Amino acid sequence: MKTIAALQNLVTAASLNIEPSAAELDAIEQEMPLIRAEVELLDAQILTIDRPANELDERRIRRAGRKVLAARRALANKATVQVPGVGA
């Protein structure tokens, strides 16, 4: 009987001791308002999965959707204003 073995080394969580860089953490911090808005929208949508949406649910979803759009707009405007290598 033949034995079947993996040809590659195992990858475990212990072998991946990679931490996010300061730039990556800053990027996450800049995107946090958008992330929070998307989570709020997802929460509002999840509430209506198993039942029909009433007027309050529809308002909650619309409001959360507007927050997502506003956060995306703010993030896009911030990205276009900051030009790398220019300024202080």
The first five atom37 places (N, CA, C, CB, O) and aatype in JSON, in Angstrom:
{
  "aatype": [12, 11, 16, 9, 0, 0, 10, 5, 2, 10, 19, 16, 0, 0, 15, 10, 2, 9, 6, 14, 15, 0, 0, 6, 10, 3, 0, 9, 6, 5, 6, 12, 14, 10, 9, 1, 0, 6, 19, 6, 10, 10, 3, 0, 5, 9, 10, 16, 9, 3, 1, 14, 0, 2, 6, 10, 3, 6, 1, 1, 9, 1, 1, 0, 7, 1, 11, 19, 10, 0, 0, 1, 1, 0, 10, 0, 2, 11, 0, 16, 19, 5, 19, 14, 7, 19, 7, 0],
  "atom_mask": [
    [1, 1, 1, 1, 1],
    [1, 1, 1, 1, 1],
    [1, 1, 1, 1, 1],
    [1, 1, 1, 1, 1],
    [1, 1, 1, 1, 1],
    [1, 1, 1, 1, 1],
    [1, 1, 1, 1, 1],
    [1, 1, 1, 1, 1],
    [1, 1, 1, 1, 1],
    [1, 1, 1, 1, 1],
    [1, 1, 1, 1, 1],
    [1, 1, 1, 1, 1],
    [1, 1, 1, 1, 1],
    [1, 1, 1, 1, 1],
    [1, 1, 1, 1, 1],
    [1, 1, 1, 1, 1],
    [1, 1, 1, 1, 1],
    [1, 1, 1, 1, 1],
    [1, 1, 1, 1, 1],
    [1, 1, 1, 1, 1],
    [1, 1, 1, 1, 1],
    [1, 1, 1, 1, 1],
    [1, 1, 1, 1, 1],
    [1, 1, 1, 1, 1],
    [1, 1, 1, 1, 1],
    [1, 1, 1, 1, 1],
    [1, 1, 1, 1, 1],
    [1, 1, 1, 1, 1],
    [1, 1, 1, 1, 1],
    [1, 1, 1, 1, 1],
    [1, 1, 1, 1, 1],
    [1, 1, 1, 1, 1],
    [1, 1, 1, 1, 1],
    [1, 1, 1, 1, 1],
    [1, 1, 1, 1, 1],
    [1, 1, 1, 1, 1],
    [1, 1, 1, 1, 1],
    [1, 1, 1, 1, 1],
    [1, 1, 1, 1, 1],
    [1, 1, 1, 1, 1],
    [1, 1, 1, 1, 1],
    [1, 1, 1, 1, 1],
    [1, 1, 1, 1, 1],
    [1, 1, 1, 1, 1],
    [1, 1, 1, 1, 1],
    [1, 1, 1, 1, 1],
    [1, 1, 1, 1, 1],
    [1, 1, 1, 1, 1],
    [1, 1, 1, 1, 1],
    [1, 1, 1, 1, 1],
    [1, 1, 1, 1, 1],
    [1, 1, 1, 1, 1],
    [1, 1, 1, 1, 1],
    [1, 1, 1, 1, 1],
    [1, 1, 1, 1, 1],
    [1, 1, 1, 1, 1],
    [1, 1, 1, 1, 1],
    [1, 1, 1, 1, 1],
    [1, 1, 1, 1, 1],
    [1, 1, 1, 1, 1],
    [1, 1, 1, 1, 1],
    [1, 1, 1, 1, 1],
    [1, 1, 1, 1, 1],
    [1, 1, 1, 1, 1],
    [1, 1, 1, 0, 1],
    [1, 1, 1, 1, 1],
    [1, 1, 1, 1, 1],
    [1, 1, 1, 1, 1],
    [1, 1, 1, 1, 1],
    [1, 1, 1, 1, 1],
    [1, 1, 1, 1, 1],
    [1, 1, 1, 1, 1],
    [1, 1, 1, 1, 1],
    [1, 1, 1, 1, 1],
    [1, 1, 1, 1, 1],
    [1, 1, 1, 1, 1],
    [1, 1, 1, 1, 1],
    [1, 1, 1, 1, 1],
    [1, 1, 1, 1, 1],
    [1, 1, 1, 1, 1],
    [1, 1, 1, 1, 1],
    [1, 1, 1, 1, 1],
    [1, 1, 1, 1, 1],
    [1, 1, 1, 1, 1],
    [1, 1, 1, 0, 1],
    [1, 1, 1, 1, 1],
    [1, 1, 1, 0, 1],
    [1, 1, 1, 1, 1]
  ],
  "atom_positions": [
    [[0.84, -1.18, 0.0], [0.0, 0.0, 0.0], [0.89, 1.24, 0.0], [-0.96, 0.0, 1.21], [1.88, 1.31, 0.73]],
    [[0.52, 2.21, -0.83], [1.28, 3.46, -0.91], [0.79, 4.43, 0.16], [1.17, 4.08, -2.31], [-0.4, 4.5, 0.46]],
    [[1.74, 5.18, 0.71], [1.36, 6.25, 1.62], [1.27, 7.55, 0.83], [2.38, 6.37, 2.8], [2.09, 7.83, -0.04]],
    [[0.27, 8.31, 1.15], [0.09, 9.6, 0.49], [0.5, 10.67, 1.48], [-1.4, 9.8, 0.0], [-0.04, 10.75, 2.59]],
    [[1.44, 11.48, 1.08], [1.93, 12.53, 1.97], [1.9, 13.87, 1.23], [3.36, 12.21, 2.49], [2.0, 13.92, 0.0]],
    [[1.78, 14.9, 1.98], [1.79, 16.24, 1.39], [3.2, 16.57, 0.91], [1.29, 17.29, 2.39], [4.18, 16.23, 1.57]],
    [[3.28, 17.24, -0.21], [4.56, 17.63, -0.76], [5.01, 18.99, -0.26], [4.5, 17.63, -2.25], [6.15, 19.4, -0.49]],
    [[4.12, 19.7, 0.42], [4.46, 21.02, 0.93], [4.49, 20.99, 2.44], [3.46, 22.08, 0.42], [3.88, 20.13, 3.08]],
    [[5.21, 21.94, 3.0], [5.23, 22.07, 4.46], [3.87, 22.54, 4.95], [6.34, 23.05, 4.91], [3.16, 23.26, 4.26]],
    [[3.53, 22.13, 6.15], [2.29, 22.59, 6.75], [2.39, 24.06, 7.11], [1.94, 21.75, 7.98], [3.44, 24.53, 7.55]],
    [[1.31, 24.77, 6.92], [1.26, 26.17, 7.32], [0.32, 26.26, 8.51], [0.79, 27.1, 6.14], [-0.87, 25.94, 8.4]],
    [[0.84, 26.68, 9.62], [0.03, 26.8, 10.82], [0.03, 28.24, 11.3], [0.54, 25.85, 11.93], [0.85, 29.05, 10.87]],
    [[-0.87, 28.53, 12.18], [-0.95, 29.88, 12.72], [0.32, 30.24, 13.48], [-2.17, 30.02, 13.65], [0.71, 31.4, 13.52]],
    [[0.98, 29.25, 14.09], [2.19, 29.52, 14.84], [3.32, 29.97, 13.91], [2.62, 28.27, 15.62], [4.18, 30.75, 14.32]],
    [[3.32, 29.48, 12.67], [4.39, 29.86, 11.75], [4.13, 31.21, 11.09], [4.56, 28.8, 10.69], [5.02, 31.75, 10.44]],
    [[2.94, 31.75, 11.25], [2.6, 33.03, 10.65], [2.57, 34.13, 11.7], [1.25, 32.95, 9.93], [1.5, 34.6, 12.09]],
    [[3.73, 34.53, 12.16], [3.77, 35.6, 13.16], [3.98, 36.94, 12.45], [4.9, 35.33, 14.22], [5.0, 37.61, 12.63]],
    [[2.99, 37.31, 11.63], [3.03, 38.55, 10.87], [2.07, 39.54, 11.51], [2.67, 38.3, 9.37], [0.89, 39.25, 11.7]],
    [[2.58, 40.69, 11.83], [1.76, 41.75, 12.41], [1.52, 42.81, 11.35], [2.43, 42.36, 13.69], [2.37, 43.01, 10.48]],
    [[0.37, 43.5, 11.41], [0.13, 44.57, 10.44], [1.09, 45.73, 10.68], [-1.32, 45.07, 10.53], [1.46, 46.04, 11.81]],
    [[1.49, 46.35, 9.58], [2.4, 47.49, 9.69], [1.64, 48.72, 10.17], [3.09, 47.77, 8.33], [0.41, 48.73, 10.23]],
    [[2.38, 49.75, 10.51], [1.76, 51.0, 10.96], [0.92, 51.61, 9.84], [2.83, 52.0, 11.43], [-0.14, 52.18, 10.09]],
    [[1.39, 51.5, 8.6], [0.63, 52.03, 7.46], [-0.68, 51.28, 7.27], [1.47, 51.95, 6.17], [-1.71, 51.89, 6.97]],
    [[-0.65, 49.96, 7.45], [-1.87, 49.17, 7.34], [-2.86, 49.52, 8.45], [-1.55, 47.68, 7.37], [-4.06, 49.62, 8.21]],
    [[-2.36, 49.7, 9.65], [-3.23, 50.08, 10.76], [-3.83, 51.47, 10.54], [-2.45, 50.05, 12.09], [-4.99, 51.71, 10.86]],
    [[-3.04, 52.39, 9.98], [-3.56, 53.72, 9.66], [-4.65, 53.65, 8.59], [-2.42, 54.63, 9.18], [-5.65, 54.35, 8.67]],
    [[-4.44, 52.79, 7.59], [-5.45, 52.63, 6.53], [-6.75, 52.07, 7.1], [-4.92, 51.71, 5.42], [-7.83, 52.51, 6.71]],
    [[-6.64, 51.12, 8.0], [-7.83, 50.56, 8.64], [-8.54, 51.64, 9.46], [-7.45, 49.35, 9.54], [-9.77, 51.74, 9.45]],
    [[-7.76, 52.44, 10.18], [-8.34, 53.51, 10.99], [-9.06, 54.53, 10.12], [-7.25, 54.21, 11.82], [-10.12, 55.04, 10.5]],
    [[-8.51, 54.83, 8.94], [-9.15, 55.76, 8.02], [-10.46, 55.2, 7.49], [-8.21, 56.1, 6.87], [-11.41, 55.95, 7.25]],
    [[-10.52, 53.88, 7.29], [-11.71, 53.24, 6.74], [-12.73, 52.84, 7.8], [-11.31, 52.02, 5.97], [-13.81, 52.36, 7.45]],
    [[-12.43, 53.03, 9.07], [-13.31, 52.58, 10.14], [-14.72, 53.17, 10.08], [-12.68, 52.91, 11.46], [-15.67, 52.44, 10.35]],
    [[-14.92, 54.45, 9.75], [-16.3, 54.94, 9.64], [-17.1, 54.19, 8.57], [-16.3, 56.44, 9.33], [-18.29, 53.92, 8.75]],
    [[-16.45, 53.86, 7.46], [-17.13, 53.1, 6.41], [-17.43, 51.68, 6.89], [-16.26, 53.05, 5.13], [-18.52, 51.16, 6.64]],
    [[-16.5, 51.07, 7.58], [-16.71, 49.72, 8.09], [-17.89, 49.7, 9.07], [-15.43, 49.2, 8.79], [-18.74, 48.81, 9.0]],
    [[-17.93, 50.68, 9.95], [-19.04, 50.74, 10.93], [-20.38, 50.95, 10.22], [-18.8, 51.88, 11.94], [-21.38, 50.35, 10.6]],
    [[-20.39, 51.81, 9.2], [-21.63, 52.06, 8.46], [-22.09, 50.8, 7.72], [-21.44, 53.22, 7.46], [-23.28, 50.5, 7.67]],
    [[-21.14, 50.06, 7.13], [-21.51, 48.83, 6.44], [-22.02, 47.77, 7.4], [-20.31, 48.29, 5.66], [-22.94, 47.02, 7.07]],
    [[-21.44, 47.71, 8.6], [-21.93, 46.76, 9.61], [-23.34, 47.13, 10.04], [-20.97, 46.73, 10.84], [-24.18, 46.26, 10.23]],
    [[-23.6, 48.42, 10.2], [-24.94, 48.87, 10.58], [-25.96, 48.51, 9.5], [-24.94, 50.4, 10.82], [-27.07, 48.07, 9.81]],
    [[-25.59, 48.68, 8.22], [-26.48, 48.31, 7.12], [-26.72, 46.8, 7.12], [-25.89, 48.76, 5.77], [-27.85, 46.35, 6.94]],
    [[-25.67, 46.05, 7.31], [-25.82, 44.59, 7.35], [-26.71, 44.15, 8.5], [-24.45, 43.93, 7.47], [-27.54, 43.26, 8.33]],
    [[-26.55, 44.76, 9.66], [-27.41, 44.44, 10.81], [-28.88, 44.74, 10.5], [-26.97, 45.23, 12.05], [-29.76, 43.95, 10.84]],
    [[-29.12, 45.87, 9.85], [-30.5, 46.23, 9.51], [-31.08, 45.24, 8.5], [-30.55, 47.67, 8.94], [-32.26, 44.9, 8.58]],
    [[-30.26, 44.79, 7.56], [-30.75, 43.82, 6.58], [-30.98, 42.45, 7.21], [-29.76, 43.7, 5.42], [-31.93, 41.76, 6.85]],
    [[-30.13, 42.07, 8.13], [-30.27, 40.77, 8.79], [-31.57, 40.7, 9.58], [-29.07, 40.5, 9.73], [-32.21, 39.65, 9.66]],
    [[-31.97, 41.82, 10.17], [-33.22, 41.84, 10.94], [-34.43, 41.44, 10.09], [-33.45, 43.22, 11.53], [-35.4, 40.91, 10.62]],
    [[-34.37, 41.7, 8.8], [-35.53, 41.44, 7.94], [-35.42, 40.13, 7.17], [-35.7, 42.58, 6.97], [-36.22, 39.88, 6.27]],
    [[-34.46, 39.29, 7.49], [-34.29, 38.04, 6.74], [-35.47, 37.1, 6.97], [-32.99, 37.35, 7.14], [-35.99, 36.52, 6.02]],
    [[-35.88, 36.93, 8.21], [-36.88, 35.92, 8.52], [-38.3, 36.48, 8.7], [-36.47, 35.2, 9.77], [-39.21, 35.75, 9.1]],
    [[-38.47, 37.76, 8.41], [-39.82, 38.33, 8.52], [-39.94, 39.48, 7.53], [-40.11, 38.81, 9.97], [-38.94, 40.04, 7.1]],
    [[-41.14, 39.81, 7.18], [-41.31, 40.94, 6.26], [-40.89, 42.25, 6.92], [-42.77, 41.03, 5.78], [-41.11, 42.46, 8.12]],
    [[-40.31, 43.12, 6.14], [-39.86, 44.4, 6.67], [-41.05, 45.33, 6.9], [-38.84, 45.06, 5.72], [-41.88, 45.52, 6.01]],
    [[-41.12, 45.89, 8.09], [-42.17, 46.88, 8.36], [-41.61, 48.27, 8.05], [-42.67, 46.78, 9.85], [-40.47, 48.4, 7.59]],
    [[-42.39, 49.3, 8.3], [-41.98, 50.66, 7.97], [-40.71, 51.08, 8.72], [-43.11, 51.64, 8.27], [-39.85, 51.75, 8.16]],
    [[-40.61, 50.7, 9.97], [-39.43, 51.03, 10.77], [-38.18, 50.35, 10.21], [-39.65, 50.62, 12.23], [-37.11, 50.97, 10.13]],
    [[-38.32, 49.09, 9.82], [-37.19, 48.37, 9.24], [-36.74, 49.02, 7.94], [-37.55, 46.91, 9.0], [-35.54, 49.16, 7.69]],
    [[-37.69, 49.42, 7.11], [-37.34, 50.06, 5.84], [-36.61, 51.39, 6.08], [-38.61, 50.3, 5.0], [-35.66, 51.71, 5.38]],
    [[-37.07, 52.14, 7.07], [-36.38, 53.39, 7.41], [-34.97, 53.12, 7.89], [-37.16, 54.16, 8.49], [-34.02, 53.81, 7.5]],
    [[-34.83, 52.11, 8.74], [-33.51, 51.75, 9.28], [-32.56, 51.36, 8.15], [-33.64, 50.6, 10.29], [-31.39, 51.76, 8.16]],
    [[-33.04, 50.6, 7.19], [-32.2, 50.16, 6.06], [-31.83, 51.36, 5.19], [-32.93, 49.09, 5.21], [-30.68, 51.49, 4.79]],
    [[-32.8, 52.24, 4.9], [-32.5, 53.42, 4.09], [-31.49, 54.33, 4.79], [-33.8, 54.2, 3.78], [-30.56, 54.83, 4.16]],
    [[-31.69, 54.55, 6.09], [-30.78, 55.4, 6.84], [-29.37, 54.81, 6.85], [-31.29, 55.59, 8.28], [-28.38, 55.53, 6.68]],
    [[-29.28, 53.5, 7.06], [-27.97, 52.84, 7.07], [-27.33, 52.91, 5.68], [-28.1, 51.37, 7.52], [-26.12, 53.09, 5.56]],
    [[-28.14, 52.77, 4.64], [-27.61, 52.87, 3.28], [-27.07, 54.26, 2.99], [0.0, 0.0, 0.0], [-26.04, 54.41, 2.34]],
    [[-27.77, 55.28, 3.48], [-27.29, 56.66, 3.31], [-25.98, 56.89, 4.07], [-28.36, 57.67, 3.78], [-25.1, 57.61, 3.6]],
    [[-25.86, 56.27, 5.25], [-24.61, 56.4, 6.02], [-23.45, 55.76, 5.27], [-24.77, 55.77, 7.41], [-22.33, 56.29, 5.27]],
    [[-23.71, 54.62, 4.64], [-22.65, 53.96, 3.87], [-22.21, 54.85, 2.71], [-23.14, 52.59, 3.34], [-21.02, 55.02, 2.48]],
    [[-23.19, 55.41, 1.99], [-22.84, 56.28, 0.86], [-22.07, 57.51, 1.33], [-24.11, 56.71, 0.11], [-21.1, 57.92, 0.69]],
    [[-22.48, 58.09, 2.44], [-21.79, 59.27, 2.97], [-20.37, 58.92, 3.41], [-22.58, 59.87, 4.15], [-19.44, 59.7, 3.17]],
    [[-20.2, 57.76, 4.03], [-18.87, 57.34, 4.47], [-17.97, 57.06, 3.27], [-18.96, 56.1, 5.38], [-16.79, 57.39, 3.28]],
    [[-18.53, 56.44, 2.22], [-17.75, 56.19, 1.01], [-17.34, 57.5, 0.35], [-18.55, 55.33, 0.01], [-16.2, 57.65, -0.1]],
    [[-18.26, 58.45, 0.3], [-17.96, 59.75, -0.3], [-16.86, 60.45, 0.49], [-19.23, 60.63, -0.36], [-15.92, 60.99, -0.09]],
    [[-16.98, 60.44, 1.82], [-15.97, 61.1, 2.66], [-14.61, 60.43, 2.49], [-16.4, 61.06, 4.13], [-13.58, 61.12, 2.43]],
    [[-14.59, 59.11, 2.41], [-13.33, 58.4, 2.23], [-12.73, 58.69, 0.86], [-13.54, 56.89, 2.4], [-11.51, 58.87, 0.74]],
    [[-13.56, 58.74, -0.17], [-13.06, 59.04, -1.52], [-12.54, 60.47, -1.6], [-14.17, 58.83, -2.57], [-11.51, 60.72, -2.22]],
    [[-13.25, 61.41, -0.97], [-12.78, 62.8, -0.97], [-11.48, 62.95, -0.21], [-13.84, 63.71, -0.37], [-10.6, 63.71, -0.62]],
    [[-11.35, 62.23, 0.89], [-10.13, 62.28, 1.68], [-8.96, 61.7, 0.89], [-10.3, 61.53, 3.0], [-7.84, 62.2, 0.96]],
    [[-9.22, 60.64, 0.13], [-8.17, 59.99, -0.66], [-7.71, 60.9, -1.8], [-8.66, 58.65, -1.22], [-6.53, 60.9, -2.13]],
    [[-8.61, 61.67, -2.39], [-8.22, 62.53, -3.5], [-7.52, 63.8, -3.02], [-9.44, 62.9, -4.33], [-6.73, 64.39, -3.76]],
    [[-7.79, 64.21, -1.8], [-7.15, 65.42, -1.26], [-5.72, 65.13, -0.86], [-7.94, 65.96, -0.06], [-4.84, 65.97, -1.08]],
    [[-5.45, 63.96, -0.27], [-4.13, 63.62, 0.2], [-3.3, 63.1, -0.97], [-4.19, 62.59, 1.35], [-3.55, 62.0, -1.46]],
    [[-2.32, 63.89, -1.4], [-1.45, 63.48, -2.48], [-0.11, 63.05, -1.88], [-1.25, 64.63, -3.52], [0.55, 63.85, -1.22]],
    [[0.29, 61.79, -2.1], [1.54, 61.31, -1.5], [2.74, 62.09, -2.05], [1.72, 59.81, -1.77], [2.82, 62.36, -3.25]],
    [[3.67, 62.43, -1.17], [4.89, 63.09, -1.58], [4.77, 64.59, -1.73], [0.0, 0.0, 0.0], [5.77, 65.27, -2.0]],
    [[3.56, 65.13, -1.55], [3.36, 66.56, -1.69], [2.92, 67.12, -0.35], [2.33, 66.87, -2.8], [2.06, 66.54, 0.31]],
    [[3.48, 68.21, 0.05], [3.06, 68.83, 1.3], [4.07, 68.6, 2.41], [0.0, 0.0, 0.0], [5.22, 68.25, 2.17]],
    [[3.59, 68.8, 3.63], [4.48, 68.72, 4.8], [4.87, 67.34, 5.15], [3.87, 69.35, 5.96], [5.61, 67.13, 6.11]]
  ]
}
